[in-house]
């Protein structure tokens, strides 16, 4: 088929035995030449991810509690030494652990600390496969604002990686503009895999995890939901952003411009077909209406009403400047001729922030009325087929009405790729079930 890049997530690196299984998958296909790995994840329910322990180490060092740091780092040390023992091969992992511990104590910083899980995991996988280890700091670059510098990263990636017929690269981090280790947001190892795929112009980017691809809806809510064989980059972005956490929503950007497909695979069921993520769907949109349904809880809407709002130049800008001043982003901005609402994640509204925002908006635009609606869930119904199938919206709202669910907010993108509804948190699961039953229940 051609050159492939494989990324193995935390569950695929959780223990020595699982790492050996992942290595077997790699070796079964000679085209799997570049491998990106995450830090060891959970081995069982209640286990702690290595990255979480590393962040704890950073907090303890910053607080000056060296005794607590030593205790936490010992858990990391035991975890990696157990992995080496399970693999049954001398990997010299102790040297890497000693170096990481000393650098953290010397003030290497939070991002360096968090990155050591991937660094050590990649060292292990490289030794198991007997292929070169290439540090992500050799080519992944961030600008002075902490944003990935794609142009420089791809150019360096091509230059560095073409020196190796095969290689293992740690995910999740690169080099910041200050010359220090800089990490992506959590789950950013998926972005790293995409960067490598784009740098070497792979024909396929395989993302190996603990599920056999995307499903139409959260299997924790819908029993045995239908599997999605294929979805587009746009559909992935919408579903991932709304809570379908199989793949980081930003991981498509490096590969999208080159049209490199992504395949989601299951390390524990490698025979499963998985889900392909492509630029343009090969499915006939007449054969399906909805691709998937996803949602998130915990939002608040702020609604402003003012007569002749539409004729007041700069009204929306003034409102947005209030939340921008506090570093807050909004999820959606539904509006009418004399009303507008801001839907904001509750994570931004802790403490007295909401009260402060309301006061500042009142002063900035002098609305006739301003009020909030808290504890909202957002559910997105996504699919390219929706625009080509008449009556999709009617079916959706009829299903919610019959389920006795009151809709507090409706938002539909101009591309007609999705319909988002806001409902009470307590109606979240029933809303997902009603929509699923309408479009997927035989």
Secondary structure, DSSP 8 states (H G I E B T S, - for coil): ---EEEEE-GGGGSSHHHHHHHHHHHHT-TTEEEEEE-----SSTT---HHHHHHHHHHHHHTT-HHHHHHHHHHHHHHHHHHHHHHTS---HHHHHHHHHHHHHTT--HHHHHHHHHHHHHHHHHHHHT-EEE-GGGT-BB-TTS-B-HHHHHHHHHHHHTT-SSEEEE-SEEE-TTSSEEE-STTTHHHHHHHHHHHTT-SEEEEEESSSS-BSS-TTTSTT--B-SEEEHHHHHHHHHTT-TTS-GGGHHHHHTTT-EEEEEETT-TTS--EEEESS--S-TTS-S--EEEEEEEEEEEEEE-TTGGGSTTHHHHHHHHHHHTT---SB--B-SSEEEEEEEGGG--TTHHHHHHHHHHHHH--SEEEEEEEEEEEEEE-GGGGGSTTHHHHHHHHHHHTT----EEEE-TT-SEEEEEEEGGGHHHHHHHHHHHHH--
